[in-house]
Amino acid sequence: MTAQLDITINDHPAVTVVAVAGELDIATGGQLRGTLRQLVSEGRVRLVVDTSGLRFCDSTGLEVLLDGLDDSVRAGGTLHLTGVHGTLGVVLDATRLRDAFRIEDAPIESLARR
């Protein structure tokens, strides 16, 4: 079985929402890393990553999200997470990195707080 990650980008007036679905791991992490870096290089630095469609996330996936956070903050922006559940929630709790991110239940909540 091949690991798969689907990425959908939706621009809103205040932020860019990056929805991810599938598996975020060593096999697919480079795909999301490249997408986030491309967005930041284009000046789209206020990012919301909607993780509600993730079925799986490992430590590599968490590293990709942390790198995206660092890149956006260095560029003067933000990276928030929404829809955190399942293995991503477990990984964030196990590594004590949940507080590294601003986490909302749904993208619309993050958009409303801008």
N, C-alpha and C positions, 0 to 999 in steps of 0.2 A: 504494500500500500504506500502510495506516495503522499508525503506531507504536503498540505496545501494551505496557502494563506491568501485570502481575497482582501483587497484594499480598495476602498471607495473614498474619494475625496469630494467634499461638499464645501464650497465657500459660502460664508455668511458675511454680512457687513463687518462684524467685529472679529470673527475668528474663522479658521479653517478646521472643519471636522474631518478627521481621518478615521473611518470605520474599518475595523479589522474583523475578519471572520475566519474561523478555521483553527490552525495550529501555529502558534508562535514559538519557534524553537530553533535549534542549531541549523536545521535545513531551510528554514524560511526567514530567519531573522535578518539576513542581508537584504531581503526584499523590502522590509519595513524600514530598516536603517537607511537604505538608499532613498526611499520616498520621503522620509522626514528630513534628511539632509538636503534633498532637492527643494523641498518647500521652504526651508530656512534660507537657502541660497537665493531663492526668488523673492525674499523679503516677507514671506508668509510665516511670521514667527509667533503668532498667537494661535496655538494649536490645542485642539481637544481631540484626544484619542478615545474613540468609543470602542470599548472592549467587550461589549455585550454579546457579540457573535463569536467570541473565542471559545473553542472547545478545550484547548490545552495551552499552557504556557510554562516554559521551564526557565532556568536561570539565564540562559542565553537571551530569551525573550525579555526578561527583566533588564538585562544589560542594555539591550536595544532601546527600551523605553527610557532608561536613565541617560543614555547617550543623547537621545532626542531631547530630553529635558535640559541637559547641559548645553546642547547646541542652541536651543531656542532662548535660553536665559542669557547666554553669552551674546546673542544677537539682539538683546533687549526685549525679548518676548516671554512667553509662558507656555507650558505644556501641562494640561490638566487631563485626568483620566475620568471616564464615565463608564458605567456598566460593569464595574469590577465584580467578578464572581469566580467561582470554581477554583481551578488551580492557580490562576493569577492571584486571587485573594489569599490563597494558602502561601504562595511564594512570597508575597509582600509581607504577610504576617511572620513567616518563618525567618525572613531576613531582617525584620524590623525596619523595613523601608516604606511601609504604608504612608508614614508621615512625610516622606520625601516628595510626595505628589499631593496636589489638591484633587480630591476625588468627589465626584457628584454621582448621583444615581443615574441620571440621564443627560444626554447632550443639551437638551433644552434648558435644564437647570444651570448648566455652566454658561450658556449663552445669556441667560437672564441676569447673571451676576456681573456681566462685563461693564 
